[in-house]
Amino acid sequence: MNSRLLTACAGIALAAAMLASPAAMADEALLKSKGCTACHANDKKLIGPAYKDVAKKYKGDAAAAAKLADKVIKGGQGVWGPVPMPPNKVTDDEAKKMVVYILAM
């Protein structure tokens, strides 16, 4: 009985991941197309912080999405070290989508 329940739960989790996958893939593609992955990676620090570290730092901060979307557009410096993040040529909507994707990690 337990193995059937475990198999069912695994199947449900896999189906949920597959349904969410196209949107997540689109948001990840947006990050790549805007050059973000030249300095950032999901799980390791490159020039800038790992996306997972950003999500961890801002977990529970209700103002984080707006603050980070603004930083993506205008650039910033000092939060993660001395290397500045340059301003990015993205729309408000694109910045929000990218930040929501990052904060969900």
N, C-alpha and C positions, 0 to 999 in steps of 0.2 A: 504494500500500500504506500509506504513512504517513497519508494522509487518512482511510482506512478505520479505522485504529487510533485516530486522534484522535477520529473520530466515535463509535466504540465507547466510548472512555473518557469522552467527554462524556455519552453516554447513561447509562452506569453512574453517573456522578456525579449526574446529574439524578434518576435513580431513587432513589439513596440519600438525596438531599435531600428528595425527596417522602415517603419512608418516615419520615424523622426529623421531618418538618414538623409532624404533629399533636401530638406531645409538646412540641416547642418552642413551638408556638402556645399550648398549654395553659399552659405555664410563663410565657410572656409575658403571657397573659391574667390569670394570677394576680398578676403584678406590677402590672398596670393596676388590677385590682379592689381591691387593697390600698392604692392611692394612691401607690405608689413612683414612678410616672412623673411625678408632680407636681414632684419634685426631681431625678430621674435620667433619663437617656436612654442609649440603647445606645452612641452614638458621639460625644457631646458633653457637656461639663460644663454643668449647669444650676445649681441651688443646690448640689447634691451632685455627686460625680464621675461621669463616664461609666462605664457598666458595663464597657466594654472596658478602661478605665484600671484599674479594680478588678481585673479578670482578669489584666492585665499585672503589676500590683504584687504579686499573690499567687501568680503562676505558680511552681510547684515547691514551694510551702509545703504540706506534708501536713496541717498543722493548720488551714489557712485556712478550710475549709468549716465546721468546728465553731465556730471563733472568729467568723466572720462571721455565721453563723446566730444565735449568741448576741447579737451586736451588733444584728441586725435586730430581735430580740425586745425587748432592753433599751434600745436606743439607744446613742449614743456621741458623742464629740467629740474633736477634736484631731488625728486622723490626716490629714484632708484639709483642715484649716483650722479657723477659729474657729466656723463655723456648726454647731450640734449637730444630730444626727439624732435625732428623738424616738423613744421606744419605739413599736413597731408591734403592733397587735392581730392577731397571727398565731399559728397553732399551731407546735409544733416541726417537724412534718412540712412545713408550708407554708414555713417559713423555710428548711429544708434544700433543698426543691425550688427555691426562688428562687435561693439561693446557688449550687447546682450549675449552674443555667442561666447565671448571671452568670459564674461561673468558667470555663465552657466557651467563652466568647467569645474 
